Amino acid sequence: MKIKHIGHSCFLIEEDGIKILTDPFITNNPKLKINALDFKPDIILLTHDHADHLGDTIDISKNCGAIVIAVYDLAQELSKYKVSTLGGNLGGTIEHKGIKFTFVNALHSCKIGIPVGFIIKFKTRTLYFAGDTNVFMDMKIIKDLYKPEIVFLPIDGYFNMGQREACYAIKLLEPEIIIPMHYGTFPALKGTPEKLKEEMMINNLEAKLVVFELNEEKEI
């Protein structure tokens, strides 16, 4: 599996030739100087409609024909812009191109519908993309039901959980690999992977922390 961190909460995940782009905040990301239309994913996963997540979703989808998977209300809104969408809701699973996407809770806010996270189930790998959220006890249910080995968690400590809360989430989820996101893009987002690593050491957490530079790709 190839994972590339574009920036913020935007990742390009590739497995078996299928490319998934998450929360494509690219054009207006102050840390990036890349062309959003250079990305040609098969699927765009959209957790909610805040500008730093919705980002370039419409333009990328219309440019390359990517299907946008989002909560039903948001998918309906995006369809008004002639975007191809698949809308679901909490507890439901959408299967597309042989990959299963299950909608799970996220504790956050939004304008349309509700914020969500996703369980991404490949043939042999299971990922949990938390989106924007605080820690919540249902993460124990996510662990019991789906057993994700790779977990993407926000760590900024301003709009989402910080390192202390993220460590509690790791205790609940018991993943093999943690990928931090949603930090450093703006001055208010002061959480860092280094702070998370320190907190993990204090709490004797053995999950592997995998940190990306902007636009860095890794084989995981």
DRENDO-1510 file (C-alpha; in Angstrom, 1 decimal, always signed):
<recs>
REC; n; res; u; v; w
REC; 1; MET; +0.0; +0.0; +0.0 .
REC; 2; LYS; +1.3; +3.5; -0.9 .
REC; 3; ILE; +0.3; +6.4; +1.2 .
REC; 4; LYS; +1.2; +10.0; +0.3 .
REC; 5; HIS; +0.6; +12.9; +2.6 .
REC; 6; ILE; -0.3; +15.9; +0.5 .
REC; 7; GLY; -0.9; +18.2; +3.5 .
REC; 8; HIS; -3.3; +18.8; +6.4 .
REC; 9; SER; -5.9; +16.0; +6.2 .
REC; 10; CYS; -5.3; +15.2; +2.5 .
REC; 11; PHE; -3.7; +11.9; +1.7 .
REC; 12; LEU; -3.5; +9.8; -1.5 .
REC; 13; ILE; -3.9; +6.2; -0.7 .
REC; 14; GLU; -3.2; +3.6; -3.4 .
REC; 15; GLU; -3.8; -0.1; -3.3 .
REC; 16; ASP; -4.3; -2.6; -6.1 .
REC; 17; GLY; -4.2; +0.3; -8.6 .
REC; 18; ILE; -7.1; +2.2; -7.0 .
REC; 19; LYS; -6.4; +5.8; -5.8 .
REC; 20; ILE; -8.3; +7.3; -2.9 .
REC; 21; LEU; -7.9; +11.0; -2.1 .
REC; 22; THR; -9.0; +12.2; +1.3 .
REC; 23; ASP; -10.3; +15.7; +2.2 .
REC; 24; PRO; -8.5; +17.5; -0.7 .
REC; 25; PHE; -7.6; +20.9; +0.8 .
REC; 26; ILE; -4.9; +21.8; -1.7 .
REC; 27; THR; -5.3; +25.1; -3.6 .
REC; 28; ASN; -5.9; +27.3; -0.5 .
REC; 29; ASN; -3.5; +25.4; +1.8 .
REC; 30; PRO; -0.8; +28.0; +2.7 .
REC; 31; LYS; +1.8; +25.3; +3.0 .
REC; 32; LEU; +1.3; +23.9; -0.5 .
REC; 33; LYS; +2.2; +25.2; -4.0 .
REC; 34; ILE; +0.9; +22.4; -6.2 .
REC; 35; ASN; -1.9; +22.1; -8.8 .
REC; 36; ALA; -4.9; +20.3; -7.4 .
REC; 37; LEU; -5.9; +19.2; -10.9 .
REC; 38; ASP; -2.7; +17.2; -11.2 .
REC; 39; PHE; -4.4; +14.6; -8.9 .
REC; 40; LYS; -6.6; +12.1; -10.7 .
REC; 41; PRO; -8.0; +9.8; -8.0 .
REC; 42; ASP; -10.7; +7.2; -8.5 .
REC; 43; ILE; -12.4; +8.1; -5.3 .
REC; 44; ILE; -12.5; +11.2; -3.1 .
REC; 45; LEU; -13.4; +10.6; +0.6 .
REC; 46; LEU; -15.0; +13.7; +2.2 .
REC; 47; THR; -15.5; +13.7; +5.9 .
REC; 48; HIS; -17.4; +17.1; +6.2 .
REC; 49; ASP; -17.9; +20.4; +4.4 .
REC; 50; HIS; -15.5; +22.8; +6.2 .
REC; 51; ALA; -13.4; +24.6; +3.7 .
REC; 52; ASP; -10.1; +23.0; +4.8 .
REC; 53; HIS; -11.6; +19.6; +4.0 .
REC; 54; LEU; -14.1; +20.2; +1.1 .
REC; 55; GLY; -11.3; +22.1; -0.6 .
REC; 56; ASP; -10.9; +21.2; -4.2 .
REC; 57; THR; -13.3; +18.3; -4.2 .
REC; 58; ILE; -15.7; +19.7; -6.8 .
REC; 59; ASP; -12.9; +20.7; -9.3 .
REC; 60; ILE; -10.9; +17.5; -9.0 .
REC; 61; SER; -14.0; +15.3; -9.3 .
REC; 62; LYS; -15.3; +17.2; -12.4 .
REC; 63; ASN; -11.8; +17.2; -13.9 .
REC; 64; CYS; -11.1; +13.4; -13.7 .
REC; 65; GLY; -14.5; +11.8; -12.9 .
REC; 66; ALA; -13.7; +10.7; -9.4 .
REC; 67; ILE; -16.6; +9.5; -7.3 .
REC; 68; VAL; -17.1; +11.5; -4.1 .
REC; 69; ILE; -18.1; +9.4; -1.1 .
REC; 70; ALA; -19.7; +11.6; +1.6 .
REC; 71; VAL; -22.5; +11.6; +4.1 .
REC; 72; TYR; -25.9; +11.6; +2.3 .
REC; 73; ASP; -26.9; +15.2; +2.8 .
REC; 74; LEU; -23.5; +16.5; +1.6 .
REC; 75; ALA; -23.5; +14.1; -1.3 .
REC; 76; GLN; -26.9; +15.5; -2.4 .
REC; 77; GLU; -25.6; +19.0; -2.2 .
REC; 78; LEU; -22.5; +18.2; -4.2 .
REC; 79; SER; -24.6; +16.5; -6.9 .
REC; 80; LYS; -26.0; +20.0; -7.7 .
REC; 81; TYR; -22.6; +20.9; -9.1 .
REC; 82; LYS; -22.7; +17.9; -11.5 .
REC; 83; VAL; -20.3; +15.9; -9.3 .
REC; 84; SER; -20.6; +12.1; -9.2 .
REC; 85; THR; -21.4; +11.1; -5.6 .
REC; 86; LEU; -22.2; +8.1; -3.4 .
REC; 87; GLY; -24.0; +9.1; -0.2 .
REC; 88; GLY; -24.3; +7.0; +2.9 .
REC; 89; ASN; -24.8; +7.4; +6.7 .
REC; 90; LEU; -23.6; +6.2; +10.0 .
REC; 91; GLY; -23.2; +2.5; +10.3 .
REC; 92; GLY; -23.7; +2.0; +6.5 .
REC; 93; THR; -21.2; +0.6; +4.1 .
REC; 94; ILE; -20.7; +1.6; +0.5 .
REC; 95; GLU; -18.7; -0.8; -1.7 .
REC; 96; HIS; -17.0; +0.7; -4.7 .
REC; 97; LYS; -14.2; -0.7; -6.9 .
REC; 98; GLY; -13.9; -3.6; -4.5 .
REC; 99; ILE; -13.2; -1.4; -1.4 .
REC; 100; LYS; -15.7; -1.1; +1.5 .
REC; 101; PHE; -16.2; +2.3; +3.1 .
REC; 102; THR; -18.1; +2.3; +6.4 .
REC; 103; PHE; -19.4; +5.6; +7.9 .
REC; 104; VAL; -18.5; +6.0; +11.6 .
REC; 105; ASN; -19.0; +8.8; +14.1 .
REC; 106; ALA; -16.9; +11.9; +14.4 .
REC; 107; LEU; -17.3; +14.6; +17.1 .
REC; 108; HIS; -17.0; +17.9; +15.3 .
REC; 109; SER; -19.2; +20.4; +13.5 .
REC; 110; CYS; -20.3; +21.2; +9.9 .
REC; 111; LYS; -22.9; +23.0; +7.9 .
REC; 112; ILE; -24.5; +20.2; +5.9 .
REC; 113; GLY; -25.3; +16.8; +7.3 .
REC; 114; ILE; -23.0; +15.5; +10.0 .
REC; 115; PRO; -19.2; +15.0; +10.2 .
REC; 116; VAL; -18.1; +11.4; +9.8 .
REC; 117; GLY; -15.0; +9.2; +9.8 .
REC; 118; PHE; -14.4; +6.2; +7.5 .
REC; 119; ILE; -13.4; +2.6; +7.9 .
REC; 120; ILE; -11.7; +1.7; +4.6 .
REC; 121; LYS; -11.6; -2.0; +4.1 .
REC; 122; PHE; -9.3; -3.4; +1.4 .
REC; 123; LYS; -8.9; -7.1; +0.7 .
REC; 124; THR; -6.2; -7.5; +3.4 .
REC; 125; ARG; -5.9; -4.1; +5.1 .
REC; 126; THR; -8.2; -2.0; +7.2 .
REC; 127; LEU; -7.8; +1.7; +7.8 .
REC; 128; TYR; -9.6; +4.1; +10.0 .
REC; 129; PHE; -9.6; +7.7; +8.7 .
REC; 130; ALA; -11.0; +9.7; +11.7 .
REC; 131; GLY; -11.6; +13.0; +9.9 .
REC; 132; ASP; -12.0; +16.0; +12.3 .
REC; 133; THR; -12.8; +14.7; +15.8 .
REC; 134; ASN; -12.2; +14.6; +19.5 .
REC; 135; VAL; -11.7; +11.2; +21.2 .
REC; 136; PHE; -14.9; +9.4; +22.0 .
REC; 137; MET; -15.8; +6.1; +23.6 .
REC; 138; ASP; -17.2; +4.7; +20.4 .
REC; 139; MET; -13.6; +4.3; +19.2 .
REC; 140; LYS; -13.7; +1.1; +21.4 .
REC; 141; ILE; -16.6; -0.1; +19.2 .
REC; 142; ILE; -14.6; +0.8; +16.1 .
REC; 143; LYS; -11.8; -1.3; +17.4 .
REC; 144; ASP; -14.0; -4.3; +18.3 .
REC; 145; LEU; -16.0; -4.2; +15.0 .
REC; 146; TYR; -13.4; -3.3; +12.4 .
REC; 147; LYS; -10.0; -3.8; +14.0 .
REC; 148; PRO; -8.2; -1.2; +11.9 .
REC; 149; GLU; -4.4; -1.7; +11.7 .
REC; 150; ILE; -3.7; +1.8; +10.4 .
REC; 151; VAL; -5.4; +4.9; +12.0 .
REC; 152; PHE; -5.3; +8.5; +10.8 .
REC; 153; LEU; -5.8; +10.9; +13.8 .
REC; 154; PRO; -6.0; +14.7; +14.0 .
REC; 155; ILE; -3.6; +16.1; +16.6 .
REC; 156; ASP; -3.8; +19.9; +16.4 .
REC; 157; GLY; -5.3; +20.5; +19.8 .
REC; 158; TYR; -7.4; +23.5; +18.8 .
REC; 159; PHE; -10.2; +22.3; +16.5 .
REC; 160; ASN; -9.6; +18.6; +17.3 .
REC; 161; MET; -8.0; +16.4; +19.9 .
REC; 162; GLY; -4.4; +17.2; +21.0 .
REC; 163; GLN; -1.8; +14.7; +22.0 .
REC; 164; ARG; -3.3; +13.8; +25.3 .
REC; 165; GLU; -6.7; +13.0; +23.8 .
REC; 166; ALA; -5.0; +11.3; +20.8 .
REC; 167; CYS; -3.2; +8.9; +23.2 .
REC; 168; TYR; -6.5; +8.0; +24.8 .
REC; 169; ALA; -7.8; +7.3; +21.3 .
REC; 170; ILE; -4.8; +5.0; +20.6 .
REC; 171; LYS; -5.6; +3.1; +23.8 .
REC; 172; LEU; -9.2; +2.6; +22.7 .
REC; 173; LEU; -8.3; +1.7; +19.1 .
REC; 174; GLU; -5.2; -0.5; +19.7 .
REC; 175; PRO; -3.8; +0.0; +16.1 .
REC; 176; GLU; -0.5; -1.1; +14.7 .
REC; 177; ILE; +0.3; +2.2; +13.0 .
REC; 178; ILE; -0.7; +5.8; +13.8 .
REC; 179; ILE; -0.6; +8.5; +11.1 .
REC; 180; PRO; -1.0; +12.0; +12.6 .
REC; 181; MET; -2.7; +14.7; +10.5 .
REC; 182; HIS; -4.3; +18.2; +10.7 .
REC; 183; TYR; -1.4; +20.0; +12.4 .
REC; 184; GLY; +0.9; +22.9; +11.5 .
REC; 185; THR; -1.2; +24.2; +8.6 .
REC; 186; PHE; -2.2; +27.4; +10.5 .
REC; 187; PRO; -0.6; +29.0; +13.5 .
REC; 188; ALA; -3.4; +27.9; +15.8 .
REC; 189; LEU; -2.8; +24.2; +15.1 .
REC; 190; LYS; +0.1; +23.8; +17.5 .
REC; 191; GLY; +0.0; +20.0; +18.0 .
REC; 192; THR; +3.0; +18.2; +16.6 .
REC; 193; PRO; +4.0; +14.6; +16.0 .
REC; 194; GLU; +6.9; +15.1; +18.4 .
REC; 195; LYS; +4.5; +16.1; +21.2 .
REC; 196; LEU; +2.4; +13.1; +20.4 .
REC; 197; LYS; +5.4; +10.8; +20.5 .
REC; 198; GLU; +6.4; +12.1; +23.9 .
REC; 199; GLU; +2.9; +11.5; +25.2 .
REC; 200; MET; +2.9; +8.0; +23.7 .
REC; 201; MET; +6.1; +7.2; +25.5 .
REC; 202; ILE; +4.7; +8.5; +28.8 .
REC; 203; ASN; +1.7; +6.3; +28.3 .
REC; 204; ASN; +3.8; +3.2; +27.2 .
REC; 205; LEU; +1.9; +3.0; +23.9 .
REC; 206; GLU; +3.6; +0.6; +21.5 .
REC; 207; ALA; +1.8; +1.6; +18.3 .
REC; 208; LYS; +4.2; +2.7; +15.5 .
REC; 209; LEU; +4.0; +6.4; +14.8 .
REC; 210; VAL; +4.5; +7.1; +11.0 .
REC; 211; VAL; +5.2; +10.8; +10.2 .
REC; 212; PHE; +5.2; +12.2; +6.7 .
REC; 213; GLU; +6.7; +15.4; +5.3 .
REC; 214; LEU; +4.5; +17.3; +2.9 .
REC; 215; ASN; +4.1; +15.5; -0.4 .
REC; 216; GLU; +6.0; +12.5; +1.0 .
REC; 217; GLU; +5.0; +9.0; -0.1 .
REC; 218; LYS; +5.7; +5.8; +1.8 .
REC; 219; GLU; +5.1; +2.2; +1.3 .
REC; 220; ILE; +3.2; +0.8; +4.3 .
</recs>
